[in-house]
Amino acid sequence: MKNIINNFREYQIELNQAELTIKTYCEYIENFVNEYDITVENLEKISNSDFVKQWLKNELDKGSAPATVNKKKN
């Protein structure tokens, strides 16, 4: 999974994203992967809309601000 995150980071650099933006996105991805035990083999489950809806609800239930949840979703 680290390779995927590193590839994502490199892609964001190519897009000229700000370093802080890249860092934030990578942290969100790493936290998501760790919290939900995402592996390359089970990656397809995150595309399931019910899974995503539940994840967003969980984030709001934990007290995350709607703007933060939206940033994580993006």
PDB file of N, CA, C and O in Angstrom:
ATOM      1  N   MET A   1       0.832  -1.194   0.000  1.00  0.00           N
ATOM      2  CA  MET A   1       0.000   0.000   0.000  1.00  0.00           C
ATOM      3  C   MET A   1       0.878   1.259   0.000  1.00  0.00           C
ATOM      4  O   MET A   1       0.491   2.297  -0.537  1.00  0.00           O
ATOM      5  N   LYS A   2       2.055   1.150   0.607  1.00  0.00           N
ATOM      6  CA  LYS A   2       2.966   2.307   0.628  1.00  0.00           C
ATOM      7  C   LYS A   2       3.326   2.754  -0.784  1.00  0.00           C
ATOM      8  O   LYS A   2       3.453   3.950  -1.046  1.00  0.00           O
ATOM      9  N   ASN A   3       3.490   1.799  -1.689  1.00  0.00           N
ATOM     10  CA  ASN A   3       3.821   2.153  -3.075  1.00  0.00           C
ATOM     11  C   ASN A   3       2.700   2.958  -3.712  1.00  0.00           C
ATOM     12  O   ASN A   3       2.956   3.907  -4.453  1.00  0.00           O
ATOM     13  N   ILE A   4       1.473   2.585  -3.431  1.00  0.00           N
ATOM     14  CA  ILE A   4       0.333   3.301  -3.993  1.00  0.00           C
ATOM     15  C   ILE A   4       0.311   4.736  -3.470  1.00  0.00           C
ATOM     16  O   ILE A   4       0.083   5.676  -4.230  1.00  0.00           O
ATOM     17  N   ILE A   5       0.547   4.896  -2.176  1.00  0.00           N
ATOM     18  CA  ILE A   5       0.560   6.232  -1.585  1.00  0.00           C
ATOM     19  C   ILE A   5       1.722   7.049  -2.146  1.00  0.00           C
ATOM     20  O   ILE A   5       1.567   8.237  -2.431  1.00  0.00           O
ATOM     21  N   ASN A   6       2.875   6.420  -2.304  1.00  0.00           N
ATOM     22  CA  ASN A   6       4.025   7.129  -2.884  1.00  0.00           C
ATOM     23  C   ASN A   6       3.753   7.528  -4.332  1.00  0.00           C
ATOM     24  O   ASN A   6       4.125   8.623  -4.753  1.00  0.00           O
ATOM     25  N   ASN A   7       3.115   6.659  -5.086  1.00  0.00           N
ATOM     26  CA  ASN A   7       2.756   6.997  -6.470  1.00  0.00           C
ATOM     27  C   ASN A   7       1.768   8.165  -6.496  1.00  0.00           C
ATOM     28  O   ASN A   7       1.868   9.059  -7.335  1.00  0.00           O
ATOM     29  N   PHE A   8       0.817   8.142  -5.567  1.00  0.00           N
ATOM     30  CA  PHE A   8      -0.137   9.239  -5.460  1.00  0.00           C
ATOM     31  C   PHE A   8       0.602  10.547  -5.162  1.00  0.00           C
ATOM     32  O   PHE A   8       0.310  11.585  -5.756  1.00  0.00           O
ATOM     33  N   ARG A   9       1.558  10.480  -4.238  1.00  0.00           N
ATOM     34  CA  ARG A   9       2.351  11.657  -3.868  1.00  0.00           C
ATOM     35  C   ARG A   9       3.094  12.207  -5.085  1.00  0.00           C
ATOM     36  O   ARG A   9       3.084  13.413  -5.331  1.00  0.00           O
ATOM     37  N   GLU A  10       3.733  11.326  -5.839  1.00  0.00           N
ATOM     38  CA  GLU A  10       4.466  11.746  -7.034  1.00  0.00           C
ATOM     39  C   GLU A  10       3.527  12.380  -8.061  1.00  0.00           C
ATOM     40  O   GLU A  10       3.874  13.372  -8.702  1.00  0.00           O
ATOM     41  N   TYR A  11       2.347  11.802  -8.208  1.00  0.00           N
ATOM     42  CA  TYR A  11       1.362  12.349  -9.136  1.00  0.00           C
ATOM     43  C   TYR A  11       0.939  13.754  -8.715  1.00  0.00           C
ATOM     44  O   TYR A  11       0.809  14.641  -9.558  1.00  0.00           O
ATOM     45  N   GLN A  12       0.727  13.959  -7.428  1.00  0.00           N
ATOM     46  CA  GLN A  12       0.336  15.270  -6.922  1.00  0.00           C
ATOM     47  C   GLN A  12       1.454  16.296  -7.144  1.00  0.00           C
ATOM     48  O   GLN A  12       1.178  17.463  -7.424  1.00  0.00           O
ATOM     49  N   ILE A  13       2.701  15.867  -7.019  1.00  0.00           N
ATOM     50  CA  ILE A  13       3.842  16.748  -7.291  1.00  0.00           C
ATOM     51  C   ILE A  13       3.836  17.155  -8.759  1.00  0.00           C
ATOM     52  O   ILE A  13       4.064  18.318  -9.091  1.00  0.00           O
ATOM     53  N   GLU A  14       3.573  16.183  -9.638  1.00  0.00           N
ATOM     54  CA  GLU A  14       3.505  16.481 -11.078  1.00  0.00           C
ATOM     55  C   GLU A  14       2.396  17.489 -11.384  1.00  0.00           C
ATOM     56  O   GLU A  14       2.511  18.282 -12.319  1.00  0.00           O
ATOM     57  N   LEU A  15       1.327  17.453 -10.593  1.00  0.00           N
ATOM     58  CA  LEU A  15       0.215  18.389 -10.783  1.00  0.00           C
ATOM     59  C   LEU A  15       0.489  19.755 -10.163  1.00  0.00           C
ATOM     60  O   LEU A  15      -0.353  20.652 -10.223  1.00  0.00           O
ATOM     61  N   ASN A  16       1.681  19.909  -9.563  1.00  0.00           N
ATOM     62  CA  ASN A  16       2.079  21.152  -8.892  1.00  0.00           C
ATOM     63  C   ASN A  16       1.206  21.495  -7.693  1.00  0.00           C
ATOM     64  O   ASN A  16       0.972  22.668  -7.403  1.00  0.00           O
ATOM     65  N   GLN A  17       0.724  20.463  -6.995  1.00  0.00           N
ATOM     66  CA  GLN A  17      -0.017  20.712  -5.760  1.00  0.00           C
ATOM     67  C   GLN A  17       0.955  21.255  -4.708  1.00  0.00           C
ATOM     68  O   GLN A  17       2.148  20.953  -4.731  1.00  0.00           O
ATOM     69  N   ALA A  18       0.426  22.050  -3.800  1.00  0.00           N
ATOM     70  CA  ALA A  18       1.247  22.578  -2.708  1.00  0.00           C
ATOM     71  C   ALA A  18       1.698  21.430  -1.808  1.00  0.00           C
ATOM     72  O   ALA A  18       0.969  20.458  -1.610  1.00  0.00           O
ATOM     73  N   GLU A  19       2.906  21.558  -1.268  1.00  0.00           N
ATOM     74  CA  GLU A  19       3.464  20.513  -0.418  1.00  0.00           C
ATOM     75  C   GLU A  19       2.553  20.207   0.776  1.00  0.00           C
ATOM     76  O   GLU A  19       2.372  19.046   1.141  1.00  0.00           O
ATOM     77  N   LEU A  20       1.988  21.242   1.374  1.00  0.00           N
ATOM     78  CA  LEU A  20       1.094  21.022   2.520  1.00  0.00           C
ATOM     79  C   LEU A  20      -0.160  20.257   2.096  1.00  0.00           C
ATOM     80  O   LEU A  20      -0.644  19.404   2.840  1.00  0.00           O
ATOM     81  N   THR A  21      -0.679  20.549   0.930  1.00  0.00           N
ATOM     82  CA  THR A  21      -1.841  19.832   0.406  1.00  0.00           C
ATOM     83  C   THR A  21      -1.502  18.366   0.194  1.00  0.00           C
ATOM     84  O   THR A  21      -2.276  17.486   0.573  1.00  0.00           O
ATOM     85  N   ILE A  22      -0.360  18.100  -0.403  1.00  0.00           N
ATOM     86  CA  ILE A  22       0.077  16.726  -0.639  1.00  0.00           C
ATOM     87  C   ILE A  22       0.233  15.994   0.682  1.00  0.00           C
ATOM     88  O   ILE A  22      -0.220  14.859   0.827  1.00  0.00           O
ATOM     89  N   LYS A  23       0.872  16.639   1.639  1.00  0.00           N
ATOM     90  CA  LYS A  23       1.079  16.027   2.953  1.00  0.00           C
ATOM     91  C   LYS A  23      -0.261  15.685   3.607  1.00  0.00           C
ATOM     92  O   LYS A  23      -0.433  14.596   4.155  1.00  0.00           O
ATOM     93  N   THR A  24      -1.207  16.623   3.542  1.00  0.00           N
ATOM     94  CA  THR A  24      -2.518  16.410   4.143  1.00  0.00           C
ATOM     95  C   THR A  24      -3.236  15.247   3.466  1.00  0.00           C
ATOM     96  O   THR A  24      -3.757  14.362   4.144  1.00  0.00           O
ATOM     97  N   TYR A  25      -3.267  15.241   2.139  1.00  0.00           N
ATOM     98  CA  TYR A  25      -3.921  14.154   1.405  1.00  0.00           C
ATOM     99  C   TYR A  25      -3.303  12.799   1.758  1.00  0.00           C
ATOM    100  O   TYR A  25      -4.020  11.829   2.006  1.00  0.00           O
ATOM    101  N   CYS A  26      -1.987  12.738   1.779  1.00  0.00           N
ATOM    102  CA  CYS A  26      -1.310  11.476   2.089  1.00  0.00           C
ATOM    103  C   CYS A  26      -1.614  11.015   3.508  1.00  0.00           C
ATOM    104  O   CYS A  26      -1.802   9.821   3.743  1.00  0.00           O
ATOM    105  N   GLU A  27      -1.664  11.945   4.455  1.00  0.00           N
ATOM    106  CA  GLU A  27      -2.023  11.587   5.830  1.00  0.00           C
ATOM    107  C   GLU A  27      -3.449  11.053   5.899  1.00  0.00           C
ATOM    108  O   GLU A  27      -3.702  10.056   6.576  1.00  0.00           O
ATOM    109  N   TYR A  28      -4.376  11.697   5.214  1.00  0.00           N
ATOM    110  CA  TYR A  28      -5.761  11.222   5.193  1.00  0.00           C
ATOM    111  C   TYR A  28      -5.840   9.812   4.616  1.00  0.00           C
ATOM    112  O   TYR A  28      -6.546   8.953   5.146  1.00  0.00           O
ATOM    113  N   ILE A  29      -5.112   9.582   3.531  1.00  0.00           N
ATOM    114  CA  ILE A  29      -5.131   8.258   2.905  1.00  0.00           C
ATOM    115  C   ILE A  29      -4.543   7.216   3.845  1.00  0.00           C
ATOM    116  O   ILE A  29      -5.117   6.142   4.022  1.00  0.00           O
ATOM    117  N   GLU A  30      -3.400   7.528   4.449  1.00  0.00           N
ATOM    118  CA  GLU A  30      -2.773   6.580   5.376  1.00  0.00           C
ATOM    119  C   GLU A  30      -3.680   6.268   6.555  1.00  0.00           C
ATOM    120  O   GLU A  30      -3.812   5.108   6.946  1.00  0.00           O
ATOM    121  N   ASN A  31      -4.311   7.296   7.128  1.00  0.00           N
ATOM    122  CA  ASN A  31      -5.224   7.074   8.252  1.00  0.00           C
ATOM    123  C   ASN A  31      -6.405   6.209   7.836  1.00  0.00           C
ATOM    124  O   ASN A  31      -6.804   5.309   8.574  1.00  0.00           O
ATOM    125  N   PHE A  32      -6.966   6.475   6.661  1.00  0.00           N
ATOM    126  CA  PHE A  32      -8.085   5.702   6.147  1.00  0.00           C
ATOM    127  C   PHE A  32      -7.679   4.246   5.954  1.00  0.00           C
ATOM    128  O   PHE A  32      -8.392   3.335   6.376  1.00  0.00           O
ATOM    129  N   VAL A  33      -6.536   4.030   5.317  1.00  0.00           N
ATOM    130  CA  VAL A  33      -6.034   2.677   5.057  1.00  0.00           C
ATOM    131  C   VAL A  33      -5.822   1.927   6.365  1.00  0.00           C
ATOM    132  O   VAL A  33      -6.188   0.757   6.479  1.00  0.00           O
ATOM    133  N   ASN A  34      -5.236   2.591   7.344  1.00  0.00           N
ATOM    134  CA  ASN A  34      -4.973   1.938   8.629  1.00  0.00           C
ATOM    135  C   ASN A  34      -6.247   1.673   9.410  1.00  0.00           C
ATOM    136  O   ASN A  34      -6.405   0.598   9.990  1.00  0.00           O
ATOM    137  N   GLU A  35      -7.153   2.634   9.433  1.00  0.00           N
ATOM    138  CA  GLU A  35      -8.377   2.482  10.227  1.00  0.00           C
ATOM    139  C   GLU A  35      -9.266   1.370   9.697  1.00  0.00           C
ATOM    140  O   GLU A  35      -9.894   0.649  10.473  1.00  0.00           O
ATOM    141  N   TYR A  36      -9.323   1.226   8.381  1.00  0.00           N
ATOM    142  CA  TYR A  36     -10.226   0.240   7.792  1.00  0.00           C
ATOM    143  C   TYR A  36      -9.499  -0.986   7.241  1.00  0.00           C
ATOM    144  O   TYR A  36     -10.084  -1.778   6.503  1.00  0.00           O
ATOM    145  N   ASP A  37      -8.231  -1.140   7.600  1.00  0.00           N
ATOM    146  CA  ASP A  37      -7.456  -2.311   7.186  1.00  0.00           C
ATOM    147  C   ASP A  37      -7.522  -2.543   5.680  1.00  0.00           C
ATOM    148  O   ASP A  37      -7.721  -3.667   5.219  1.00  0.00           O
ATOM    149  N   ILE A  38      -7.352  -1.469   4.929  1.00  0.00           N
ATOM    150  CA  ILE A  38      -7.408  -1.544   3.474  1.00  0.00           C
ATOM    151  C   ILE A  38      -6.103  -2.140   2.965  1.00  0.00           C
ATOM    152  O   ILE A  38      -5.014  -1.714   3.350  1.00  0.00           O
ATOM    153  N   THR A  39      -6.236  -3.130   2.096  1.00  0.00           N
ATOM    154  CA  THR A  39      -5.083  -3.723   1.439  1.00  0.00           C
ATOM    155  C   THR A  39      -5.311  -3.617  -0.071  1.00  0.00           C
ATOM    156  O   THR A  39      -6.408  -3.294  -0.527  1.00  0.00           O
ATOM    157  N   VAL A  40      -4.264  -3.891  -0.827  1.00  0.00           N
ATOM    158  CA  VAL A  40      -4.407  -3.866  -2.274  1.00  0.00           C
ATOM    159  C   VAL A  40      -5.485  -4.867  -2.689  1.00  0.00           C
ATOM    160  O   VAL A  40      -6.254  -4.608  -3.615  1.00  0.00           O
ATOM    161  N   GLU A  41      -5.536  -6.003  -2.006  1.00  0.00           N
ATOM    162  CA  GLU A  41      -6.486  -7.056  -2.350  1.00  0.00           C
ATOM    163  C   GLU A  41      -7.940  -6.664  -2.075  1.00  0.00           C
ATOM    164  O   GLU A  41      -8.835  -7.102  -2.799  1.00  0.00           O
ATOM    165  N   ASN A  42      -8.193  -5.856  -1.054  1.00  0.00           N
ATOM    166  CA  ASN A  42      -9.585  -5.489  -0.738  1.00  0.00           C
ATOM    167  C   ASN A  42      -9.898  -4.031  -1.062  1.00  0.00           C
ATOM    168  O   ASN A  42     -10.865  -3.465  -0.552  1.00  0.00           O
ATOM    169  N   LEU A  43      -9.087  -3.445  -1.898  1.00  0.00           N
ATOM    170  CA  LEU A  43      -9.247  -2.043  -2.269  1.00  0.00           C
ATOM    171  C   LEU A  43     -10.604  -1.744  -2.901  1.00  0.00           C
ATOM    172  O   LEU A  43     -11.142  -0.649  -2.739  1.00  0.00           O
ATOM    173  N   GLU A  44     -11.152  -2.720  -3.620  1.00  0.00           N
ATOM    174  CA  GLU A  44     -12.418  -2.486  -4.301  1.00  0.00           C
ATOM    175  C   GLU A  44     -13.560  -2.179  -3.343  1.00  0.00           C
ATOM    176  O   GLU A  44     -14.556  -1.590  -3.762  1.00  0.00           O
ATOM    177  N   LYS A  45     -13.454  -2.553  -2.083  1.00  0.00           N
ATOM    178  CA  LYS A  45     -14.564  -2.302  -1.166  1.00  0.00           C
ATOM    179  C   LYS A  45     -14.783  -0.811  -0.913  1.00  0.00           C
ATOM    180  O   LYS A  45     -15.886  -0.415  -0.535  1.00  0.00           O
ATOM    181  N   ILE A  46     -13.778   0.013  -1.107  1.00  0.00           N
ATOM    182  CA  ILE A  46     -13.987   1.446  -0.877  1.00  0.00           C
ATOM    183  C   ILE A  46     -14.805   2.094  -1.977  1.00  0.00           C
ATOM    184  O   ILE A  46     -15.301   3.207  -1.806  1.00  0.00           O
ATOM    185  N   SER A  47     -14.951   1.412  -3.101  1.00  0.00           N
ATOM    186  CA  SER A  47     -15.781   1.983  -4.156  1.00  0.00           C
ATOM    187  C   SER A  47     -17.261   1.663  -3.946  1.00  0.00           C
ATOM    188  O   SER A  47     -18.121   2.198  -4.645  1.00  0.00           O
ATOM    189  N   ASN A  48     -17.546   0.808  -3.002  1.00  0.00           N
ATOM    190  CA  ASN A  48     -18.926   0.479  -2.662  1.00  0.00           C
ATOM    191  C   ASN A  48     -19.567   1.697  -2.014  1.00  0.00           C
ATOM    192  O   ASN A  48     -19.100   2.153  -0.970  1.00  0.00           O
ATOM    193  N   SER A  49     -20.617   2.228  -2.604  1.00  0.00           N
ATOM    194  CA  SER A  49     -21.204   3.480  -2.119  1.00  0.00           C
ATOM    195  C   SER A  49     -21.714   3.373  -0.687  1.00  0.00           C
ATOM    196  O   SER A  49     -21.648   4.350   0.059  1.00  0.00           O
ATOM    197  N   ASP A  50     -22.229   2.191  -0.280  1.00  0.00           N
ATOM    198  CA  ASP A  50     -22.688   2.021   1.100  1.00  0.00           C
ATOM    199  C   ASP A  50     -21.518   2.146   2.072  1.00  0.00           C
ATOM    200  O   ASP A  50     -21.651   2.739   3.143  1.00  0.00           O
ATOM    201  N   PHE A  51     -20.379   1.585   1.694  1.00  0.00           N
ATOM    202  CA  PHE A  51     -19.190   1.679   2.532  1.00  0.00           C
ATOM    203  C   PHE A  51     -18.780   3.142   2.698  1.00  0.00           C
ATOM    204  O   PHE A  51     -18.492   3.595   3.806  1.00  0.00           O
ATOM    205  N   VAL A  52     -18.758   3.870   1.587  1.00  0.00           N
ATOM    206  CA  VAL A  52     -18.344   5.273   1.619  1.00  0.00           C
ATOM    207  C   VAL A  52     -19.328   6.101   2.449  1.00  0.00           C
ATOM    208  O   VAL A  52     -18.910   6.933   3.253  1.00  0.00           O
ATOM    209  N   LYS A  53     -20.618   5.881   2.261  1.00  0.00           N
ATOM    210  CA  LYS A  53     -21.618   6.605   3.047  1.00  0.00           C
ATOM    211  C   LYS A  53     -21.440   6.348   4.540  1.00  0.00           C
ATOM    212  O   LYS A  53     -21.524   7.276   5.344  1.00  0.00           O
ATOM    213  N   GLN A  54     -21.193   5.090   4.915  1.00  0.00           N
ATOM    214  CA  GLN A  54     -20.996   4.754   6.327  1.00  0.00           C
ATOM    215  C   GLN A  54     -19.725   5.402   6.863  1.00  0.00           C
ATOM    216  O   GLN A  54     -19.703   5.895   7.991  1.00  0.00           O
ATOM    217  N   TRP A  55     -18.676   5.402   6.063  1.00  0.00           N
ATOM    218  CA  TRP A  55     -17.416   6.024   6.481  1.00  0.00           C
ATOM    219  C   TRP A  55     -17.616   7.518   6.733  1.00  0.00           C
ATOM    220  O   TRP A  55     -17.145   8.048   7.739  1.00  0.00           O
ATOM    221  N   LEU A  56     -18.317   8.200   5.814  1.00  0.00           N
ATOM    222  CA  LEU A  56     -18.568   9.628   5.993  1.00  0.00           C
ATOM    223  C   LEU A  56     -19.399   9.882   7.248  1.00  0.00           C
ATOM    224  O   LEU A  56     -19.121  10.820   7.996  1.00  0.00           O
ATOM    225  N   LYS A  57     -20.410   9.059   7.481  1.00  0.00           N
ATOM    226  CA  LYS A  57     -21.230   9.186   8.690  1.00  0.00           C
ATOM    227  C   LYS A  57     -20.376   8.982   9.937  1.00  0.00           C
ATOM    228  O   LYS A  57     -20.505   9.728  10.907  1.00  0.00           O
ATOM    229  N   ASN A  58     -19.506   7.978   9.916  1.00  0.00           N
ATOM    230  CA  ASN A  58     -18.615   7.727  11.065  1.00  0.00           C
ATOM    231  C   ASN A  58     -17.732   8.933  11.351  1.00  0.00           C
ATOM    232  O   ASN A  58     -17.526   9.297  12.509  1.00  0.00           O
ATOM    233  N   GLU A  59     -17.216   9.546  10.305  1.00  0.00           N
ATOM    234  CA  GLU A  59     -16.367  10.723  10.486  1.00  0.00           C
ATOM    235  C   GLU A  59     -17.146  11.864  11.143  1.00  0.00           C
ATOM    236  O   GLU A  59     -16.633  12.533  12.040  1.00  0.00           O
ATOM    237  N   LEU A  60     -18.369  12.083  10.701  1.00  0.00           N
ATOM    238  CA  LEU A  60     -19.208  13.130  11.302  1.00  0.00           C
ATOM    239  C   LEU A  60     -19.551  12.774  12.746  1.00  0.00           C
ATOM    240  O   LEU A  60     -19.537  13.640  13.621  1.00  0.00           O
ATOM    241  N   ASP A  61     -19.860  11.501  12.997  1.00  0.00           N
ATOM    242  CA  ASP A  61     -20.186  11.048  14.351  1.00  0.00           C
ATOM    243  C   ASP A  61     -19.011  11.219  15.314  1.00  0.00           C
ATOM    244  O   ASP A  61     -19.202  11.429  16.512  1.00  0.00           O
ATOM    245  N   LYS A  62     -17.785  11.127  14.771  1.00  0.00           N
ATOM    246  CA  LYS A  62     -16.588  11.313  15.601  1.00  0.00           C
ATOM    247  C   LYS A  62     -16.339  12.778  15.918  1.00  0.00           C
ATOM    248  O   LYS A  62     -15.439  13.107  16.691  1.00  0.00           O
ATOM    249  N   GLY A  63     -17.145  13.666  15.315  1.00  0.00           N
ATOM    250  CA  GLY A  63     -17.003  15.087  15.604  1.00  0.00           C
ATOM    251  C   GLY A  63     -16.228  15.873  14.572  1.00  0.00           C
ATOM    252  O   GLY A  63     -15.947  17.054  14.777  1.00  0.00           O
ATOM    253  N   SER A  64     -15.881  15.244  13.475  1.00  0.00           N
ATOM    254  CA  SER A  64     -15.187  15.983  12.421  1.00  0.00           C
ATOM    255  C   SER A  64     -16.128  17.013  11.811  1.00  0.00           C
ATOM    256  O   SER A  64     -17.314  16.747  11.618  1.00  0.00           O
ATOM    257  N   ALA A  65     -15.598  18.166  11.516  1.00  0.00           N
ATOM    258  CA  ALA A  65     -16.398  19.225  10.893  1.00  0.00           C
ATOM    259  C   ALA A  65     -16.771  18.790   9.470  1.00  0.00           C
ATOM    260  O   ALA A  65     -16.003  18.079   8.821  1.00  0.00           O
ATOM    261  N   PRO A  66     -17.930  19.207   8.988  1.00  0.00           N
ATOM    262  CA  PRO A  66     -18.331  18.850   7.620  1.00  0.00           C
ATOM    263  C   PRO A  66     -17.273  19.217   6.574  1.00  0.00           C
ATOM    264  O   PRO A  66     -17.053  18.458   5.631  1.00  0.00           O
ATOM    265  N   ALA A  67     -16.624  20.361   6.730  1.00  0.00           N
ATOM    266  CA  ALA A  67     -15.590  20.759   5.774  1.00  0.00           C
ATOM    267  C   ALA A  67     -14.399  19.785   5.805  1.00  0.00           C
ATOM    268  O   ALA A  67     -13.807  19.479   4.770  1.00  0.00           O
ATOM    269  N   THR A  68     -14.066  19.312   6.995  1.00  0.00           N
ATOM    270  CA  THR A  68     -12.973  18.336   7.131  1.00  0.00           C
ATOM    271  C   THR A  68     -13.354  17.013   6.492  1.00  0.00           C
ATOM    272  O   THR A  68     -12.544  16.397   5.799  1.00  0.00           O
ATOM    273  N   VAL A  69     -14.582  16.578   6.722  1.00  0.00           N
ATOM    274  CA  VAL A  69     -15.060  15.337   6.126  1.00  0.00           C
ATOM    275  C   VAL A  69     -15.048  15.443   4.599  1.00  0.00           C
ATOM    276  O   VAL A  69     -14.662  14.501   3.908  1.00  0.00           O
ATOM    277  N   ASN A  70     -15.466  16.573   4.093  1.00  0.00           N
ATOM    278  CA  ASN A  70     -15.468  16.782   2.649  1.00  0.00           C
ATOM    279  C   ASN A  70     -14.042  16.731   2.095  1.00  0.00           C
ATOM    280  O   ASN A  70     -13.804  16.155   1.033  1.00  0.00           O
ATOM    281  N   LYS A  71     -13.104  17.330   2.814  1.00  0.00           N
ATOM    282  CA  LYS A  71     -11.706  17.315   2.392  1.00  0.00           C
ATOM    283  C   LYS A  71     -11.183  15.873   2.374  1.00  0.00           C
ATOM    284  O   LYS A  71     -10.478  15.476   1.446  1.00  0.00           O
ATOM    285  N   LYS A  72     -11.534  15.091   3.409  1.00  0.00           N
ATOM    286  CA  LYS A  72     -11.110  13.698   3.469  1.00  0.00           C
ATOM    287  C   LYS A  72     -11.723  12.895   2.333  1.00  0.00           C
ATOM    288  O   LYS A  72     -11.061  12.050   1.731  1.00  0.00           O
ATOM    289  N   LYS A  73     -12.989  13.163   2.043  1.00  0.00           N
ATOM    290  CA  LYS A  73     -13.674  12.449   0.967  1.00  0.00           C
ATOM    291  C   LYS A  73     -13.009  12.741  -0.373  1.00  0.00           C
ATOM    292  O   LYS A  73     -12.793  11.839  -1.182  1.00  0.00           O
ATOM    293  N   ASN A  74     -12.695  13.988  -0.591  1.00  0.00           N
ATOM    294  CA  ASN A  74     -12.043  14.344  -1.858  1.00  0.00           C
ATOM    295  C   ASN A  74     -10.701  13.699  -1.979  1.00  0.00           C
ATOM    296  O   ASN A  74     -10.012  13.889  -2.982  1.00  0.00           O
TER     297      ASN A  74
END
